[in-house]
Amino acid sequence: MHMTSINKKIMVIDHEKAMYDNACKNLLKEKQIMAHILKTCVTEFENCSIKDIINNAFTGKIHVGSQSVDSNSIPHEIETEDTEDSVLNEGIIRYDLRFTVNVPNTEEQVNLIINVEAQNNHYPGYDLVTRAIYYCSRLIAAQKNSVFFGSDYQNIRKVYSIWLCMNPPDKERNSISKYDIKEEMVQGTVSRSKKSFDLLSAVMVYLGEAYRKDYSDVIGLLSSLLSNEMPYNEKYSVLKDNYGIVMTEELERGVSDMCNLSKGVEERGIQKGILEAIVSIMDSLGLSVEQAMSALKISDEDKSEYEEMLRKLEL
């Protein structure tokens, strides 16, 4: 058994997970889907119709994750901006989605910068709200010398970082929380125009069960769309009948791709964890495959499965 063979298997699993994540992002960039997110999560769109958002809100240049999309992209998709943000001594952020929107039907042109993140891991070792606030800060800082120049701070665009939490704990499911900058007078009567400080908003959307029948809002839409359990035909019906989504050929293909990729993603993720553990013990303690699996207390039935898997990986 060559250790590189096991590592190659792990790399394949990681690649499949990346493909699944990218399929998720591609669904979210559909204008019909994003319009529902904006109407619920972005204050400036509360009084806009879904149709108006779809037809008049989206501007910019399209990128999703680290994948660049051709400038001749079809009009049903959101046009987004570069998803990579690099600041000296602060590292690189790769946003899932970042794009500019124009708020329709306003006397003064209002442009917002929107970041949307699809988050699977609810406990990454820090509070996701804190990370969302940091993303907002980076989105503002990145406007220097692109949106505003010199001391023209009045030209800073408001930013939103919207986090779609797909596996929240039960107590947080079916919830949306928003974190803004607000003016609070500690003493006196001085007051500033809201647009001088209302520059960032972090929004946390905690999804719920895909099969709830009483959903009628964006949580229900996203819980069904991003579900790993709901099969394609049911997703198709829910999106079309419950939320009025026009199932275009591209959207149908996107939903189908995600459903196909989701089959086995969880199972392969478990396999990856066990394979990594086997590799680690074999490498650090110099044990055989059998000894490593015994040390991990893998059942006899599962041992046979992993022995077969490892045999197939032999060069």
C-alpha positions as CSV (number, residue, x, y, z in Angstrom):
1,M,0.0,0.0,0.0
2,H,1.4,3.4,-1.0
3,M,0.5,6.3,1.2
4,T,0.2,8.5,-1.9
5,S,-2.6,6.3,-3.2
6,I,-4.7,7.1,-0.1
7,N,-3.8,10.7,-0.4
8,K,-5.0,10.7,-4.0
9,K,-8.3,9.2,-2.8
10,I,-8.6,12.0,-0.3
11,M,-7.9,14.6,-3.0
12,V,-10.6,13.1,-5.2
13,I,-13.1,13.5,-2.3
14,D,-12.0,17.1,-1.7
15,H,-12.5,17.7,-5.5
16,E,-16.0,16.3,-5.4
17,K,-16.8,18.5,-2.4
18,A,-15.5,21.6,-4.2
19,M,-17.7,20.7,-7.2
20,Y,-20.7,20.5,-4.9
21,D,-19.9,23.9,-3.3
22,N,-19.5,25.4,-6.8
23,A,-22.9,24.0,-7.9
24,C,-24.4,25.6,-4.8
25,K,-22.9,29.0,-5.7
26,N,-24.1,28.7,-9.2
27,L,-27.7,28.2,-8.0
28,L,-27.5,31.2,-5.7
29,K,-26.3,33.5,-8.5
30,E,-29.5,32.9,-10.4
31,K,-31.4,36.2,-10.4
32,Q,-34.7,34.7,-9.4
33,I,-33.1,33.1,-6.3
34,M,-31.0,36.1,-5.4
35,A,-34.0,38.5,-5.8
36,H,-35.8,36.6,-2.9
37,I,-32.6,36.9,-0.8
38,L,-32.3,40.6,-1.4
39,K,-35.9,41.4,-0.8
40,T,-35.8,39.8,2.7
41,C,-32.3,40.5,3.8
42,V,-31.5,44.0,2.3
43,T,-33.5,46.8,3.9
44,E,-33.3,48.9,0.7
45,F,-35.2,46.2,-1.2
46,E,-38.1,45.7,1.2
47,N,-40.6,47.7,-0.9
48,C,-39.4,46.3,-4.2
49,S,-41.2,43.5,-6.1
50,I,-39.3,40.4,-7.0
51,K,-39.9,41.2,-10.6
52,D,-38.5,44.7,-10.2
53,I,-35.4,43.4,-8.5
54,I,-34.8,40.8,-11.2
55,N,-35.2,43.3,-14.0
56,N,-33.5,46.4,-12.6
57,A,-31.2,45.6,-9.6
58,F,-28.2,43.7,-10.9
59,T,-25.1,45.4,-12.4
60,G,-21.3,44.7,-12.5
61,K,-19.0,41.9,-13.6
62,I,-19.4,38.2,-12.9
63,H,-17.2,35.9,-10.8
64,V,-18.3,33.0,-8.5
65,G,-15.8,31.8,-5.9
66,S,-12.5,31.4,-7.7
67,Q,-14.2,30.6,-11.0
68,S,-14.3,33.4,-13.5
69,V,-17.4,33.5,-15.7
70,D,-17.3,34.6,-19.3
71,S,-18.4,38.2,-20.0
72,N,-20.9,36.8,-22.5
73,S,-22.8,35.2,-19.6
74,I,-26.5,34.7,-20.1
75,P,-28.8,37.3,-18.5
76,H,-30.6,35.0,-16.1
77,E,-27.5,35.0,-13.9
78,I,-26.3,37.8,-11.6
79,E,-23.3,39.8,-12.8
80,T,-20.9,39.8,-9.9
81,E,-17.5,41.3,-9.2
82,D,-14.1,39.8,-8.5
83,T,-14.4,37.4,-5.5
84,E,-10.8,37.8,-4.3
85,D,-9.8,40.5,-1.9
86,S,-6.1,40.8,-1.0
87,V,-4.8,43.3,1.6
88,L,-1.1,43.6,2.5
89,N,-0.4,41.8,5.8
90,E,-4.1,40.8,6.1
91,G,-4.1,37.8,3.7
92,I,-6.6,36.9,1.0
93,I,-10.4,36.5,1.3
94,R,-12.2,34.6,-1.4
95,Y,-15.9,35.5,-1.3
96,D,-18.5,33.0,-2.5
97,L,-20.4,35.7,-4.3
98,R,-19.7,39.5,-4.5
99,F,-21.6,41.8,-6.7
100,T,-23.0,45.3,-7.0
101,V,-26.7,46.1,-7.1
102,N,-28.7,49.3,-7.9
103,V,-31.8,50.0,-5.8
104,P,-34.7,50.6,-8.2
105,N,-37.3,53.4,-8.0
106,T,-35.2,55.7,-5.8
107,E,-34.8,59.4,-6.5
108,E,-31.1,59.3,-5.9
109,Q,-29.1,56.4,-7.3
110,V,-28.2,53.9,-4.6
111,N,-25.6,51.3,-5.3
112,L,-24.8,48.6,-2.7
113,I,-22.1,46.0,-2.6
114,I,-23.4,42.5,-1.7
115,N,-21.5,39.5,-0.5
116,V,-23.3,36.2,0.0
117,E,-21.7,33.2,1.7
118,A,-23.1,29.6,1.8
119,Q,-21.9,28.2,5.1
120,N,-22.0,24.5,6.0
121,N,-19.9,24.4,9.1
122,H,-21.7,26.2,11.9
123,Y,-18.9,25.7,14.5
124,P,-15.6,26.6,12.7
125,G,-14.0,27.6,16.0
126,Y,-15.2,31.2,16.0
127,D,-18.5,33.1,15.9
128,L,-19.7,33.4,12.3
129,V,-21.2,36.8,13.1
130,T,-17.7,38.2,13.9
131,R,-16.4,36.9,10.6
132,A,-19.3,38.5,8.7
133,I,-18.5,41.8,10.3
134,Y,-14.9,41.4,9.3
135,Y,-16.0,40.7,5.7
136,C,-18.1,43.9,5.8
137,S,-15.0,45.8,6.9
138,R,-12.9,44.4,4.1
139,L,-15.6,45.2,1.5
140,I,-15.5,48.8,2.7
141,A,-11.7,49.0,2.7
142,A,-11.5,47.4,-0.8
143,Q,-13.4,50.4,-2.2
144,K,-10.3,52.7,-1.7
145,N,-9.0,53.8,-5.1
146,S,-11.8,52.0,-6.9
147,V,-15.0,53.4,-5.7
148,F,-13.7,56.4,-3.8
149,F,-10.4,58.2,-4.0
150,G,-8.3,60.3,-1.6
151,S,-10.6,61.7,1.1
152,D,-13.9,61.3,-0.8
153,Y,-15.3,59.1,2.0
154,Q,-18.8,60.3,1.2
155,N,-18.7,58.1,-1.9
156,I,-18.3,54.9,0.1
157,R,-21.0,52.4,-0.8
158,K,-22.9,50.5,1.8
159,V,-22.0,46.8,2.0
160,Y,-24.0,43.7,3.0
161,S,-22.5,40.4,4.0
162,I,-25.3,37.7,3.9
163,W,-24.5,34.3,5.4
164,L,-26.7,31.3,4.6
165,C,-26.2,28.9,7.4
166,M,-27.3,25.5,6.2
167,N,-26.7,23.3,9.3
168,P,-27.6,25.5,12.3
169,P,-28.5,24.0,15.7
170,D,-32.2,23.4,16.2
171,K,-32.6,26.5,18.5
172,E,-31.4,28.8,15.7
173,R,-33.3,27.3,12.7
174,N,-35.8,29.3,10.7
175,S,-34.3,32.6,11.9
176,I,-32.8,35.7,10.4
177,S,-30.6,38.2,12.4
178,K,-29.2,41.5,11.2
179,Y,-26.3,43.5,12.6
180,D,-26.1,47.2,11.6
181,I,-24.4,50.5,12.6
182,K,-26.9,52.7,14.4
183,E,-26.7,56.2,15.9
184,E,-27.1,56.5,19.6
185,M,-27.1,59.9,21.3
186,V,-25.3,59.6,24.6
187,Q,-25.6,63.2,25.4
188,G,-26.9,66.3,23.6
189,T,-28.9,66.6,20.4
190,V,-26.4,66.3,17.6
191,S,-27.6,64.1,14.8
192,R,-26.0,63.0,11.5
193,S,-27.6,61.9,8.2
194,K,-28.2,58.2,8.3
195,K,-26.2,57.7,5.0
196,S,-23.1,59.0,6.7
197,F,-22.8,56.0,9.1
198,D,-25.3,53.3,7.8
199,L,-22.5,51.7,5.7
200,L,-22.5,48.0,6.7
201,S,-24.9,45.2,7.6
202,A,-24.2,41.6,8.4
203,V,-27.2,39.3,7.9
204,M,-27.3,35.7,9.2
205,V,-29.9,33.4,7.7
206,Y,-30.4,30.2,9.6
207,L,-32.1,27.6,7.4
208,G,-34.6,24.9,8.5
209,E,-36.0,21.6,7.4
210,A,-36.6,21.1,3.7
211,Y,-40.0,19.3,4.1
212,R,-41.9,21.8,6.2
213,K,-45.1,22.7,4.5
214,D,-45.7,26.0,6.3
215,Y,-42.7,27.8,4.8
216,S,-43.5,30.7,2.5
217,D,-40.5,32.9,2.8
218,V,-36.9,32.9,1.7
219,I,-36.0,30.4,4.4
220,G,-38.3,27.9,2.9
221,L,-37.1,28.6,-0.6
222,L,-33.4,28.2,0.4
223,S,-34.0,25.2,2.7
224,S,-35.6,23.3,-0.2
225,L,-33.1,24.6,-2.8
226,L,-30.0,23.7,-0.8
227,S,-31.3,20.5,0.8
228,N,-29.2,17.3,0.5
229,E,-32.3,15.2,1.2
230,M,-34.9,16.5,-1.2
231,P,-34.8,14.8,-4.6
232,Y,-34.8,16.7,-7.9
233,N,-38.5,16.2,-8.7
234,E,-39.7,17.5,-5.4
235,K,-37.3,20.5,-5.5
236,Y,-38.6,21.3,-9.0
237,S,-42.2,21.3,-7.7
238,V,-41.5,23.3,-4.6
239,L,-39.6,26.0,-6.4
240,K,-42.2,26.3,-9.2
241,D,-45.4,25.9,-7.3
242,N,-44.6,27.4,-3.9
243,Y,-42.3,30.2,-4.9
244,G,-43.2,31.0,-8.5
245,I,-39.7,30.3,-9.8
246,V,-39.6,29.9,-13.6
247,M,-37.7,26.7,-14.1
248,T,-35.5,27.7,-17.0
249,E,-33.3,25.1,-18.7
250,E,-30.2,26.5,-17.0
251,L,-31.9,26.5,-13.6
252,E,-33.2,22.9,-14.1
253,R,-29.7,21.8,-14.9
254,G,-28.3,23.6,-11.9
255,V,-30.7,21.9,-9.5
256,S,-30.1,18.5,-11.2
257,D,-26.3,18.9,-10.9
258,M,-26.5,19.8,-7.2
259,C,-28.9,16.9,-6.5
260,N,-26.6,14.5,-8.3
261,L,-23.5,15.8,-6.5
262,S,-25.1,15.7,-3.1
263,K,-25.7,12.0,-3.4
264,G,-22.8,10.5,-1.4
265,V,-21.1,13.8,-0.5
266,E,-21.9,13.2,3.2
267,E,-20.9,9.5,2.9
268,R,-17.6,10.3,1.1
269,G,-16.9,13.0,3.7
270,I,-17.1,10.3,6.4
271,Q,-14.9,8.1,4.3
272,K,-12.4,10.9,4.0
273,G,-12.2,11.4,7.7
274,I,-11.6,7.7,8.4
275,L,-9.1,7.4,5.6
276,E,-7.2,10.5,6.9
277,A,-7.2,8.9,10.4
278,I,-5.9,5.6,9.1
279,V,-3.1,7.4,7.2
280,S,-2.2,9.5,10.2
281,I,-1.9,6.5,12.5
282,M,0.0,4.4,10.0
283,D,2.4,7.3,9.4
284,S,3.0,8.4,13.0
285,L,3.1,5.0,14.7
286,G,4.3,2.8,11.8
287,L,1.3,0.5,12.0
288,S,-0.2,-1.7,9.3
289,V,-3.7,-1.0,7.9
290,E,-5.2,-3.7,10.1
291,Q,-3.5,-2.4,13.2
292,A,-4.5,1.2,12.4
293,M,-8.2,0.3,12.0
294,S,-8.1,-1.7,15.2
295,A,-6.7,1.3,17.0
296,L,-9.5,3.4,15.7
297,K,-12.0,0.8,16.9
298,I,-13.5,0.3,13.4
299,S,-16.0,-2.5,13.4
300,D,-15.2,-5.8,11.7
301,E,-17.9,-5.1,9.1
302,D,-16.5,-1.7,8.3
303,K,-13.0,-3.0,8.3
304,S,-13.8,-5.2,5.3
305,E,-15.2,-2.2,3.5
306,Y,-12.1,-0.1,4.1
307,E,-9.7,-2.9,3.4
308,E,-11.4,-3.3,0.0
309,M,-11.3,0.4,-0.6
310,L,-7.6,0.5,0.3
311,R,-6.9,-2.5,-2.0
312,K,-8.4,-0.6,-4.9
313,L,-6.0,2.2,-4.2
314,E,-2.9,0.1,-4.4
315,L,-0.5,0.9,-7.3
